[in-house]
Amino acid sequence: MEFWPEEDKQTLYGRYIVTVEAPSLTRSLVELIRAKPVTDADLSAAAMFTLDAIANTCAGANSEPGRVLLNWSGVGGAQNMAPDTGKRSFLLGALTHILETDDLHRRSVVHPGCVVVPPAWVLAADHGIDGRTFLTAVLHGFEATTRIGMAVGAEHYKIWHNTATCGPFGSAMAAAALLGLDDEAATHALGNAGSQASGLWEFLETGAMTKHLHAGHAAEAGARAAELAEHGFTGPPKILEGDKGFFKAACPGADPAIVLSAPEAPWQLAVTSIKPWPSCRHTHPAIDAAQGIRAELKGRGVSLFEEMVRAVEVGVYQASLDVCDRVNPTTEYEAKFSIQHTAAAGLLHDKVDFASFGEDARAQLAPLRAKIAPSLQDPYATAYPRAWGSSVRVTLETGETLTQTRTHAKGDPEAALSADEMIEKAHMLLAHAGVAQPASFIDAVMALPNGGSLPELPVRF
């Protein structure tokens, strides 16, 4: 399978020159994904990521933005949402991305679970699709959104939210598998999904709820594009590489060759990270390092307090500064995007959880936040995005310094959460959602590789 950069190639047959049109980059991606073998281990991994995404969906409902979304949808009585695939995909996708505990693919900087799993779940449930087919579609969706995300380049991420812009491709690819679209129809679906790529970082300036809209729109756009393709609705096959396509419009540093590179590599789902803490992924290596310093002191029988700390230096990469340099967060959401706040929580809290970002915690951690200085440092700056690392150096009032470094964030493949930790996280999220007996739902999702049907969602949407 080859991506031809030329418009077409000519082949000589006897006395005639036959023009052979090059396959589009999108069509080649569809073919690459569908040619990849799927093992039982791949399906089991997809079940674990599905559990993480759906647990986040349920937990996201128990939040201020979640209640707004539910009121809009009709669960709260407003009746603004007709029960079609696209709008239900929007609701579940948006809810999944609220609490900042959903998965992340490092090289693409895409949260694939929130844009792929919700529409796949909605379609599979509606059409009575078995667990193995559903999980294969999840693998396909993760692959499409992350391969395109890896190709957009670093300049794109400075203005555009990759989950929002690359997410529709993943949603469409998963939906195309579940709807049984052939390669041509799937290409049309991805073309129309990509034409809806959008989502800007401006919401960070005020902490607006827009990021959840991004995930919901991406989930809806791809699902709707695939359903339209099923009915013969065409889309631009060169949506990626065309002169008026996605890369030309929004990706000044795009590298189209990455989309089809290493077709024999493991599924991108297998190298996607799982978040252990409810904050922006860029803050996680610093949280882990800070927790390491706290544990080091506790091992000596010392509990760290703000008054003991003279200064804290945090070494980070540039994207962490771009997104999370926020010394005085005024809302829970801003605190989740503050390297100062999250590092302070890691140093002063035994456990960094939802409570670490509330009003009381923001007030308690304010004095220590003022002592924390993040700065661009190697090796983290040059290793990103291949590795998301950080260092935390604490200088105590006694003059003693303590330093912890992290090459990778906890939850990355190199520092993966165990199966038990993943299940524990799902229990925590479902408890936050108010699910009294989550074990049966968790067991049912983990049994999907055996081919069973999808269980009922444990929260009403």
N, C-alpha and C positions, 0 to 999 in steps of 0.2 A: 504494500500500500504506500503510495507516494503522493506527496503534495507537490503539484506542478506550479511553480511560480509564474510561468508564462500563461498567457490567455489560453493557448491551445498548443498542440503539437501536430506535426504533419507526418504521415506515413506514406511511403511510395508503394503502390500496388500495381505492378506492371506498368502500363502507360499512364496511370491515373494517380494523382495526388489526392489522398483522402484526408480531410481535416478531422482530427479526433479532439473533441472538446475535453479539456481537463476537468476532472471532478472538482467540485468546490471543496473548500476546506471543511465546511460543515458536513457535507456528504461523506468525506473521508473520515471525519471524526465518528459519525454514526457507524460506519463500517468497522472502524477500529474497535469501538466499544463492544459491538455485537459479536466480534470475533474472539474476544477474550474469554478464556475458559473460566468457569465458576465451580469452585470446590465446596465441599461441605463446610470446611473451615471458613471460607469466604462468607457463606450464608450465616454461619454462627456469629461472625463479626458484625454482619449487617443487622442481625437481630439485636445485638448489644447496642449498636448505635441507634436503632429504632426505639429501643426502650428508653435511652437517654433523651431522645428528641421528644417522645410522647410524654414522658414524665415532666419535661420542661413545659410542654404545652399545658398540661393540667395545672402545674404550679403557677404558670404565668397568669392564669385566671384570677388568682388571689393576689392582685396588685391593683394600684390605681389605674394604670393604663388598661389592664385586663378588664376591669369593671366597665370602663368606657367602651371597650370593644364589644363586650357582651351586651351592654345596653343598646349599642348600635345594631348588633346582629339580630336582636329580637328575643334573646334569652331573658333580657330584662323587661320585655314587654313592648319595645319600640317597633318591632316588626319591620325593620328596614332591610332585612336580608332575606331574599328568596332562597330556598334550599337547593341551589345549584352547585355544581362542582367547584366552579371558580370562586364563588364567594365563601363557600365553606373552607376551601383551601386558603383563602386570604385570612380568615379568622384564625384558623389553627396555626398557620405560619407566623402570623403576627404575635400570637400568644407565646409561641415557642421561643421567641427571641427577646422577651421582656426582661427576664431575670438575670441575663448575662451569664448563664451557666450552661449554655448549649455548646456544641462542639466547634472546632476551628481547624481548618487546613492551613498549615503555616505558609507554604510557598505561594499559595494563591490568596491568602488572607481572606478566605471565604468561610462563612459558617454554612456548611452544606446541609446539615440536618434540618434546619428550620425552613429551607426552601424546597427540599426534596421529599422528606418523610410525610409532611401533612398532605400534600396533594396525592401522593402515592397511597396513603392510608385511605383517603376519601374515595378514590377511584376503586381500590381493591375491595373496600367494604361494599360499595354500591354494586359492583359487578360480581361479587362472590368469588373473588380470585384467591387461590390457595397461597399459603405462606411462602413456599419456595419461589413462586413466580413473583410475588410481591417483593421479596428480599432481593431477587435478581434485578428488579426494576430500581430498587434503592441503590444498588451498586452502580447501575448505569447512570443514574442521576448524579451521584457523587462524582463519578468520573468526568462527566461532561462539564459540570460547573467548575471543578477544580482545574481541569486541563486548560480551559479558557481563562480562568483566573490566573494561572501561572504565566500566561502569555501576555497579559495586559501591560505589564511593566510597572515600575515603582512610581512613575509620574502620575499614572491614573489614580493610584490610591491616595494621593495628596488631596484630591478634590472629590473623587467619586468613591462611594462605598461599594466595595467589590461584591459583597453579598447581594446587594440590590441590583448591580449591573450584570453580574455573571450568573446570579441565581436563576433567572428565567430559563436559561439554557438547561440547567439541571432538572428543573421542574418539568420542562417539556420532554426531556429525554426519558425520565422515569415514566411519565404519562404515556409517551409513545410506546413503550414496552408493554404497559398494562392494557393499552387499547389495541395492541396487535398491529400497529402501523408498519407498513413496509418501509424500506430505506428511503424511498422518494418522499413518502408522506411524512416520515420523521424529519427529513431535511426541511420540508416546508414548515413543520411545527417549530423547529429550532430557529428558522429564519424569522418567523413572526414573533417568537419569544424574544429574540435578540433585538428586534426593532422596538421593543418596549423597554429595553435596558435603561434604567435611570436610578438616581439616588445620590444626593449630595451630602457632604459632611457638615453643612451649615448648621444643622440642628444642634451641634455641640456647643454653639455659642450661647444657647439659652437652656440647654437640657430638655428640649422639646421631645415629644413622643415619636418623632418622625422615624427613628430607627426601626420601630416595630412595624410601621407602615411599609418600610422597605422590604422586610422579610415577607410580609403578607402579600404585597404586590407581586414580588418575584414568584412566590408560590402560585398565585392566581394566574399570572400572565402565561406561565409555561403550560399549566393545565388547560387553560382556555385555548391556547394556540394548538395544542395537541388535539383537543376535541374538534376544533374547526378543521384541522387537517384530516381528521377521520371522515369529514363530510366533503372533502375535496377542495378546501380553502387553501390557496397557494401562498407561499412565502418566498422571500429572496434567498436563493441558495448560497449567495456570496455575502451573506450578512456580516461575516467576520472580515474578510480580506478585500471586499469590494471598494471601489473608489469613494463610495458614499456609505460605507459600512461602519461597523462598530469600532474596529481598530483605528481607521482613519479619523473618525469623529472624536473619539474620547481617549485614545491610548497613544500618546506621542512616543512612548518607549516600547511599543508592542514588539514582540518576537513571535510571529505566527508559527515558526517551525516548532515551538514548544508544544503546540496543540497536539501534534501527532508524534512527538518524540517518545522513544522507549515504549513501544506498544507491548513489549513482553514484560514490563515492570508489574509488580503487584498492583492490585486495585488501589486507587487513591484513597478509598475508605480506610484501607489498612494503615495508611500513614497520616490519618487525621487524628487530631488531638482531642482529648476530653477534658473539659474544665473541672477542676475540683472546687473552685471558689466563685462566688457570684459577682464577678467584676470583669472589666475588659481584659482580654487575654494578655495584652501587653503588660499588665501589672503583675501577672502571675509569677514570673521568675523572681521578682523582687519580694513578693509575699513569701515565697518559699525560702528565700535566703534569710529574710527577717525572722521567719518562724524558726529557722535553724539557729540563729543567734539567741532567740528566746529560750529554745530548748537547751542550748549550751550552758546558759546561765542557770537554768533550772536544775541542770545536772550538778551544779555546784551548790544547790540549795538557795539560789538567789532569784527572786521575782523582779523583773525589770519594771521600773516606773519612769515616767517622763522626767521627773526631777533628777534622775541619775544620769541623764543623757546630755552631753554638751553639743554634739553635732552628729548628723547622719549624712553620709555620701552614698548615692545610689548610681551605679554605673549602668547605662542603658544604651540602646540603639536609637537611631533617629526617629523611627516611626513611633516609638514609645513617647518621645518628647512631643512629636507633632500632635498626638491624640490625647496624651494623658498628663501633660505638665499643667497641673491645676492645684495651686496651694490652698485655695480657700473655696472648696465646693460648698454650695449653698443648698443643694438638694441631694436626695438619695442617689439619683442617677448620675449627677456630676461627681459624687464621691466614688462611684464605681469606675469613673474615668479619671481618677486622680492617682498618680504614682505616689504622691506625698501621703495621701490618706491611706492607701492600701498598704504601703510600707509601714506606716505608723500602726495600723491595725495588726499587721503581722508581728510587730515588736511587742505590743502591749496586750494583745488578746491571745488566749490559749487556742481559740478556734475562730477563724475568719468565716462568718456566716452572714445570713441576711441581716441580723441585728447589728452587724458591724458598720452598716451604712445609714442607719436611721438618725434622727435628729439628736438623740442623746449621745450616740457614738461620735457624731461629727463634732459636737461641742467638747466631748471628753478628749478627743484626739487633736484638737486644734493647736494646743501648745507644742506638741511634738511635731506636727506637720510643719510648723514654722522653722523647725531646726533641720528639715530634710531638704537636701539639695541634689536633684538629679542632674546628671551630665552625660554627654556622649563619651563613651569609652570603648576602647578595644579590649578584648576581641569581640565584644558583643556587636559593635557597629559594623564591622566587616563580615561577621558571620551571618547577620540577618539578611534575607529571610530563611536561609537554610537552617539556622538555629536561633531560637529565641532565648537569650540568656540575660543575666544581670548579676550585679554584685551589690552587697550592702555592707558598708563599713561604719560601725558605730564607735564614736569616741565618747567615753564616759567622763564624768566630772573628775574622776580620779586620775585621768590621763590614759587609762588603759584603752586599747582599741580592740575591737572584735570584728572579724570579717568573715563573711560567707559568700561563696560564689556559686552560680548555677549556669552550666553550659546550656542546659535545656530546661524548659518549663515543666513542672510536674504535670503529668497527663499527656505529654508528648510521647511518641512511640519509644524514644530512648529512655524515658522515665515514666513508663506507662502505669496507669492505675490497674490494680489487679481486678480480676472478675468480682471478687468479694467487695472491693471498694466501689466498683461500678454499681453493683446491686445495692450497696449501702446508700450510695448517692440517689438512686432511684427511690428508695424508701423515704429518704429525706425530702425529696421533691414532692412525692405523692402525699406525704404527711402534710406538707405546706399547703397542698391543694385541698386538704380536708378528707382525703380518702382513708377510711377507717381500717380497711383490710386490703392492703395493696398486694399482698403476696400472690394471690391467685392471678391477678392481672400480670404481674411480673413473670410468673411461671408460664403463662399462656404465650406471652411475647417471645420468651426464650425457647419455646417449643415450636415456633414458626418454621424453622428449618426442617422439621419433620413433615411439613406439608399441611398442617391444620389450617383452619380458617382464622381470620383476625378476630380477637375478642372484642367485646363491647368496650368502648372507652369508659374509664371509671369516673369521669366527670361529664355532666351533661353540657353539650354545646349546641 
